[in-house]
Every structure is written in structure tokens, then in C-alpha cells.
Amino acid sequence: MDLIKRTIRDKAPFLFSFVFSKASVFLIPLLMAEILTKENFGILEYALAGLGMVLKSTLNLGVPGAYPFFKLRKKNLKILNGFTIHYLWLLVFFIGNQLAYYFFNLSVEYYMALNVSYIIANQVFISTQLKTVGAISKAVLFDSGIYLTLLVFIVLNASGFVDSTLGNINFCIQFYAIIYAINALTKLTKVKRSMFLKYIEIIKFSYHLLFASILIFFITVSGRLLIEYFFNDFEIVGIYAFYFRLAALVVMIYQVISIAFFKDIYTLDPKILDKYFSYFFVGLYVISTVAFILSKSIVPYFSDFYVSTIDNYDGVYFILSSQVVFWISSALMSNITDREELAKRITPLFLVLILLFLLVLYLIQDFLTLRVYTMIHFVVFLIATLLQILVLYRKKIVFKRSAISLSLIFSITLMIYFVKYSVGT
């Protein structure tokens, strides 16, 4: 009994911070959908989880992935202070964005997206360092910082202090970005010449992670970008984003597992990981399917957005509910390819996959609907994960159970989809 009490007491800070933070990540975008027009919600999502998310991978130069590699895998502690220089690189980007906005008339949606990319780049970098040293309670708070900022906006809006305009949202995001800029300025006093040499050494390793991370992020979060490009309609972007967010409930489960077992992902034997991953994917799929079914009875009581769109986009929501499992599998497999130093092998494969994906969309653009786009993207998710598993297999690292479980999930989803839904929307 004492052991149970001690365990609960020790884990309580993490559980509280995780539940609060991840509930915020899940609920806040859905609440924003209720107070914004569909078009403005689409613009926010385009900046928040579309362009901003893709750009943060480029901006981070693969450096966050290098930190646990050097600390946990290589145990090279002498190089760690070189990571301080990364804050200064991010600061240069932030200053450039301010100059572009105030002096060169950069549009507000792009300015917002670039500020978001700066914020998320900092969040990921700081969070990764905290996870590496086991400070998981603090890590989850940093992971959700941008959403907690939007929560402040929602409270101010509900209290009548601010109107629900993009300009006011932009100001809140800008204010939060400045906090990270101030943190970077404090690092200037600690910078030494030797740190730059170490940072160069870090970049020489991390640029392989950079290309791989950009491509995997493009595969996983490009939906908002490509939908805006091919449909030229931020309202459709907002609808897609809303159902993607709703389907992402199981991502909270993945995040608590990935945070709690962050070190194990970099240290456990691949055979053990394969076993756990396969069970995990099946479990997530079952939970996601149940959530999809239950949402039809629950969500209408809380969301006018859902009520006004579900009849036309039920098929899109169904696909996304399964697709999110592959989003998670790609993220997990990326950790394994990083730890095995295989990022440079996966990069050309992902590049070919993305080019084929874009080519297909271009060829059928006159017949493209949101449901057709979502199904094609779903196929791309499956191929991306199987390519990661294939690259590992070539190095005699076998994730057979994971490949089988994911293939079964995809096949079951496809069968249900074609039985239940006709081609449309």
C-alpha cells in the first residue's frame, strides 16, 4: 500500500501537467472553431498546424533529434553546451520575421505562421532536452505552450475583453513569441567561441535528421497546406482541420507513452519495441474507432461546427480516425531510424513518395474532393511507415509485428469505408 501511495505521489505532478496540457491541445482548437468563422479558423489552422508546423522542422535544422542521440546514445556530454547556439539561430529567424512584417508588408497569415514556427521550434527543442533528463512534467507544459496561449485568448474573449478576430489572435501569438526571444537574449551572456565549433559538429550530424524530419512532417501535416493550395478555400481547410483535431484524441495516449518511455525508445532492444508497438497500434485503432462511434452521440451537444458539417464530411472524419494511428506509427518509427542513424537512407525514399503524392493530386485536381484527398493521403501514410520499417529491415532490425498490425488496420479501414461510404464529398 505504501508503494502504491508513493508511486501516485511521485507521478502526480506529471499526471496533472499531462492531463491539463494535452486536454488543452485537444480541446482548444475545437473551441476556437466555435468562436471563429470557418474561414478564419482555417487560416488559424493553416498557420498553427500547417505551414507553421512544416517550417518549424526546417527552422530547427534537425537539432532537437540530435540532443538525445549525443546524450543518451553516444553519451557525449562535452558537446552539449554547443546546443546553446541554437537559441541564437532561432532568434535571428524571429527578428527577420518582424522586419518582414513591419517594413515589407508580409501578410498577417504568413507572419502568424512564421511566429508559430518560431514558437514550436523552441518548444520542441526545450521539451526534448527536458524529456532527455527525465523532467517530463515540465516537458509537457512546453509542448503545449502555444495552445495555452490560445486558451488565454479564449478566456479574454469569453470575458468580453477582446473580439474574436485574427488580429487579436496574432497579437497573443506575437506576445508569446517575444518571451522565447527574451530567453534567447539571456543566452548571449553564456556564449563562448568553442560553442560554435561544437554547434557545427552537431549540425553535421543533424542535417540528415533535418531532411528526414522535413519530409516526414510534410507527409503528416501537409493536409492543411495542400488543401488550401488545391481547393483555394480556407473554409475547407478549417473543416478538414476540425475533424483531424477531433480524430486526434488518441494522440494524447501516444504522447503520454512517448514521454513516459522516451529514454526506452532510444535504449530498448528493437524486438521488444516491435512487440509493444504492434499491441499499441491495435489498441489505438480500437480506441479511435470507439471514439468515432461515440462522438456521433456526444459531440453534437457541444459543437455547432460539427452539427453544420458532419452530414457532408462523415466519410472524411472516418478516414482521419484511422489515419491518426499511422501518424503515430510514423512518429515512433522516426525515433527508431534516428537512433540507428538511418535518417539519410529514408530521406530519398520519402522524397520520391512525396513527389508521387503531389503528382497524383495534380493529375486528378479537376476531380478532387476532400474525401478523395483524405483517402489518398491515408495511403501515403501507410507507405511512409512501411518504408521506415523496410529501411530498418535492411539493417537487420525487424519490426515484423508492427508491419502486420498496420497492414491489417489499413485493410479493415478500407473495407469498412467502401461498404459504408460511396465516393463523394
N, C-alpha and C positions, 0 to 999 in steps of 0.2 A: 504493500500500500504506500509506504514511504517513497519507494522508487517511482511509482506512478505519479504521486504528488510532485516529486522533484522534477520529473520529466515534463509535466504540464507547466510547472512554474518556469522551467528553463526555456520552453518553447513558446510560452505565452506571448512575449514581445513579437516574435516572428509571426505567429498566427494572427495577432491583431493587426500588425502592419500589412501583412499579406492580404487579409480579407478586406481591409479598408482600401488599400491601394488598388488591388485587382478588381474589386467591385466598382471602384471609380472608373477604371479603364473600360470596363464593360458597359456601365450604365450611363456615364456622362455623355458619350456621343449620341446615345439613343435619346437622352433628354434634350440635347442640342437640336436634334431633328424635330422635336416638338415645338421649340420656340423660334426656329428659323424657317424661312420659306424653303421649299425643296431645292430651289436653285442655289440659295446661299449656303444651305447645308452641303450641297455638292461641292461648292467652292472650298468650304472649310475642310471637307474630307480630302479633296484634291491636294490641299496644302499639308494637311495633317498626316495622312496615311498614304498619300500617293507620291507626288513629286518630292515632298519633304523627306519621306522615308527612303526613297531611292537615292536622293542626293546625300543623305547622311552617310550612306555606305561609301560613296566616293570621297566625301569630306574626311572620313575617319581613316582613310588610307590603309585599312586592314589592321590598324594598330591595336584596337581592343582585343582582337583574337590573338595577337602576339603576346599579350601580357601573361595569361595563364600558361602559354606554351613555355616561355622563358622561366617563369616562376615555379610551375608545378612539374612540367615535363623535363626541362633541362636543368632546373634548379640553379639557374644563372642569376644570382642575386646582385652581382656587381653592375649589371646592365640596367637595373630597374629605375635608377634615378634619371636615366635618359628619357623615360616616358614623360617627364615633366615638360619637355619641349613641345609635346603635342598640344597642350593647352594654348601655347602661344600661336601655333599654326591655326588653331580653330579661331582664336581671337582676330587674326589677320583677315580671315574669311568674314567674320561678323562685321568688322569695320568696313570692309569693301561693300557689303550689302547695304549698310547705312548710307554710304556715299552714293551708291547707285539709286537708292530710293529718294533721297533728299535733293540730289543735284542732277540726276539724269532721268527722272520721271519713270522709274521702274514701277510697273503696275502693282496694285496692292495684293493681288492674289499670289504673284510671284515673290514679292517682298515677304509676305507672310510665310510662304513655303520655305524660303531660304532661312528665315529666322527659326522656323520649326526644325529644319535640318540641323542648324547650329545647336539648338537645344537638345535634340535627340542624340546628336553625336556626343555631346558632353555627358548626357545621361548614361548612354551605353558605356562610354569609357570609364566613368566613375563607378558605375554599377558593377562592371566586370572586375575592377580592382577589389571592390568590397566583397564580391562573391568569392574571389580567389583566396581571400584571407578569412572567409567564414562569417563576415559581417552581413548576413543575409537580410536581417531586419531593415538595416539602412539601405541595402541594395534595392529592395522592392519599392521603397519610397522614391528613390531616384528614378527607377524605371517608369514611374507613373507621374512624374513631376508636371509634365505638360498638361495632363488630364486634370490634375488637382488645380492647376491654374484656371482651366475652363470651369471647374467646379466653383471657384471664386466668382467667375463671371456669372454663372447661373444664379448663385445666391444674390449677387448685386442686382441682377435683372429681376428676380422674383421680389426683391425688396423695393423695386422701383427706382433705384439709383442710376441705372444705365438702361438704355434701349438695346434691343437685340439686333444690332447692326454689325456688319463686317468690320467697320471702322473701330468700334469699341472692342471687338474680339481681337483685332490686330494690335490695339494698344496694350491689352493684357499680355499677349504673347511677347510683344516687344519688351515690356517691363520685366518679364521673367527671363528673357534672353540676356538682359543687362546684368542680372545677378551673376550669371555664368561669366560674363565679360569681366566683372569686378573680381571674381575668383581667379581668372587668368592673370589679371594685372598683379595680384598679390604674389603670383609665382615668379614674377620678374626678379624679385629680390633674391631668389634662390638659384637663379640660373648661373651655371658655370660653363666655360668653354668645352670641358670634357663631355658635358651632357649632349652637345650637338653631335659629337663623334659617335656616341652611343645611340643617339636617335637615328643617325644614318644607318647604323648596323641593324637597328630594329626595322627600319623601312625596307632594307634589303631583303629581310625575311618576310615582312608583312605585305609587300606588294603582290605576292602570289595570293594571299588571303584577300587582298583588295579586289582583284579581278573576279575571283570566285564569289565573294560576298556581293559585289555589284550585280552579277548575273543571277545569283540565287534570289536576291531581293527583287530584281526586275521580274523574275518568274512569279514570285509570291505576292508582290504588292503592286504589280503594274496594272491591275484591273482598272483602277480609277483613272490612270493616265491614258490607257488605250481606249477606254470607253469614251472619255472626253474627246479624244482625237477622232475616232471613227464615227461617233454619234453627234459630236459637237453640241452637246446638251448637258449642262451641269445638273439639271433635274434628274436625268437618268443616272448620272454619276452618284447623286445623292441616294437614289433608290437602291442601286447596287451596293453602296457603302452601308446603308442601313441594314440590309439583310446579311451582308457579310459580318457586320458587327453582331447581329443577333445570333448568327450561327457560331460565332467565336466564343461562346460560353465555355466550351471545353478547353479553350486556350488557357483559361485560368488554372485548370487542373495541370496542364503541361507546365505552366510557369512555376507552380509550387514544386513540382517534381524536379524540374531543371535547376531551380535554385537550391533546393534542399540537397540534391545529389550532384551539384556542379563539379565538385572535385572527383567524384566517382566516374563521371563521363570521361575524364582525362586519364584515369588510372586503372579502371577495371578491365579485366580480360574481355576481349570482343565477344567470345562465346557466351559469357554471362550477360553482356549487354544485349546481344541478339535475342536471347530468351526473354529478357524483361521487356525489350522494345516490342516484340511481337504481341505479348499479352497486353501491353499498354495501348497499342494501336487498336486492337479489337475492343478493349474496354472503352476507349474514347469513342469509337464508332457507335457502340451500343448506347452510350450516354447521349451522344449527339442526335441519334435517331429518336430516342425517347423525348429529348428536349424539343425536337422539331414537332413531334406529335402533340405534346402538351402545350406548346406555345399557341396553338390554334384556339385553345380554351382559355388561356390566361392573358396573353398579350393584348387582345382587343379591349380589355378593360382599362388598359393603361396608355395605349398609343393610338392616336388618331391617324398618324402616319401609316401604321400597319393596316388599319381598317380601310384606308383610302387606296391602298396599293396591293394588298395581298391577293385579291382575285386575279389580277393580271400577272403577278410575279411569284406565285406559289412555286412554280417549277424552278425558278432561279434560286429561291430560298432552299428548296430541297437539295439541289446540286451543291450549293455552298455548305450545307450542313455536313455533307460527306467530304467536300473538298478541304475543309479545315483540318481534317485528320492528316491529309497529305502535306498541308502547310507545316504541321508539327513534325511530321516524319522528315521532311526536307531539312528543317532546322536541326533536328537531332543528328541526322547523318552528316550535316555540315560540320558539327563539332567533332565527329569521328574523323572525317577527312582532314580537318585542320590538325588534329593531334597526331595523325600519321604522316603529316607533311605531304599530302596528296592534292592540295588545292590546285597546284599548277597543272595537274593531269585532268582535273574535272573542268577547268576553265574552257578549253576548246570545245568540249562536248556541249557545255551549256550554251556557248556562243552559237553553235550550229543549231541547237534546239530553238533558241530564241529567234534566229533568222527564219527558220522554217515556220515558226508560230506566226511571225509578222507577215510572212509571205502568204500563208493561208488566209489570214484576216484580210489582206489586201485583195486577194483574188475573189473573195466572196463578199466584199464590203457592200455591194448592192443588195445582197440578200441577208445581211447580218442583222440579227435581232439580239436582244440582251440574253435570252435563254440560249441561243446558239453560241454566242460568245462564251458564256459561262461554261458550257459543256466542252468546248474546245480547250479552254483554259484548264479545265479539270483533267483532260487527257495529258496536257503539258505537265501538270503537277506529278502525275503518275510516272511519266517518262523521266522527269528530273530526278525523282527519288531512286528509280531503278538504275539510272546512270551512276548515281553516287555509290549504290551497292555494287555495281559492276566494277567500278574503279577500285573499290576495296577488295573485291574478289580477286582481281588481277595481282594483288599483293598478298594473296592467300589469307585475307581477312574476310571470313564468310558470315554474311547476315542472311542466311537462307530462310530462317523462320520469318524474319521481317518481310522479305520479298514475297513470300507466300501469303502472309496475312494481308498485306497491302493489295496484292492482286485479287484476292477474294473479296475484299471490301469494295474495290473498284467494280468488279463483275456484278456483285449483288446490287450495288447502286445503279448500275447501268440497266439491269433487268427490271428493277422496280420503276425506274424512270420511264422506260419505253412502254411499260404496261400502264402506268398511271397517267403519263402526260403525253399529249400529242405535240408535234412541232409547232411552235408559235412564239409568242412574246419574246 
